């Protein structure tokens, strides 16, 4: 098996429903009515930092700045 390839055929991925983005946006706006609310959520900012550190291995080119906002 070549590194980075599946040893079996990948299953098809269903397309994202067209209403999904608006559902997510509605939920986020319910909890964070303004950008400053996101910036002031310490736990959310720590979580984003963990995603950056462990999820993209600290790649500075990934676009992560000092926080989510």
Secondary structure, 3 states (H helix, E strand, C coil): CCCCCCCCCCCCCCCCCCCHHHHHHHHHHHHCCCHHHHHCCHHHHHHHHHHHHHHCCCCHHHCCCCCCC
